[in-house]
Amino acid sequence: MKNKMIEMFKNIYSDCEGVRVFFSPGRVNLIGEHTDYNGGNVFPCSLSFGTYGAIRTREDNLVRVYSENFKDLGIIEFNIENLKNEKEHDWANYLKGVLDVLDKHGYKIKNGFEMVVYGNIPNGAGLSSSASLELLMAVMMNEIHKLNIDRVELVKYCQEAENKFIGVNCGIMDQFAIGMGKEDSAILLDCNTLKYNYYPIVLKDEVIIIGNTNKRRGLGDSKYNERRSECEKALEELQTELSISSLGKLTEEEFEEHKHLIKSDIRRKRAKHAVYENRRTLKAAAELEKGNLNEFGKLMNQSHISLRDDYEVTGIELDTIVDLAWNFEGTIGARMTGAGFGGCAVFIVKAYKKDEFIDFVSKGYKEKIGYDAEFYIANIGTRTTEI
Ligand code: GLA
């Protein structure tokens, strides 16, 4: 892939002297959904597919960037000392966001660069192509300009870029999974303290499959923010009697004892999901560590039900694909992954049945939804790095 990227760079900018190539993964979350911004735990892993970038520094302050995935946008140009979010700059705004945050934190980069980007994360599938691009930019700048920024700090900067420059109010999970991922491991991350542990995922007789519903998130972002504020309000209501800093601090029992403080049924359901999902995530990691994959799978299933009934972020496409998986003999666990409202589901399936599984779920999905879903075998990759 490195040579392919250098070749692409040469085609666009005519020579490739001094080019460096980096890779940044996508991510899939195994369990712990909509818990990150509620101060809870998540359990994601980085994927072997992601975003590749070839870069070369310039003497002046001009930035010229080209994406093989957005060919029709051609080479996008901007000045590294004048960073504004411009609609027509589309994907390049993620790069600008990171450069802007670095600048705001005192890293005054004066040199522009030329860059070519190519990503093999399925577009708009909720596998974090944007966070992948952000980390790519951040790690490139850190390495090339020897900024010596700690990796977790870079992860936080990328989240800040997404929140402040792009205007998407996401939690820290995606950037963390991508910036800190490790081969053949999932990360149990406490989003409140940012303490984390790697859990080896060594599947002998099973595979992780990702199913893309091919339903774009659409209204997702506004619903995402709505869920965030519902949870914030529920927390405030609980805080009238409890001294807790986030929903992630509560056990199921504590929640049940105090849930009457939440004045609306909807907010009570949202908070219930946040509390139970957080606890489920801790249980799931413990089961995995003990080698109880079947128990892990059951917790994945419960996670989906909670996201469907209490958090209400699934929708017909995700529910259909997951239902079909549940009806297949050989599925260990199935749930939606990411923000929801479309995008992807994640399945753990008996390896010898994987083709049969894909066949069964594909057919059923097409029949009910009317268009095709796509399936990928997920290999757990490494964190953002120079290759
Ligand atoms: C999106 C956000 C994450 C997280 C998930 C839901 O992927 O970017 O921060 O909130 O949704 O778990």
Boltz pocket constraint, residues with backbone or C-beta under 6 A from the ligand:
constraints:
  - pocket:
      binder: B
      contacts: [[A, 32], [A, 33], [A, 34], [A, 35], [A, 36], [A, 37], [A, 126], [A, 170], [A, 171], [A, 172], [A, 173], [A, 174], [A, 338], [A, 339], [A, 340]]
      max_distance: 6.0
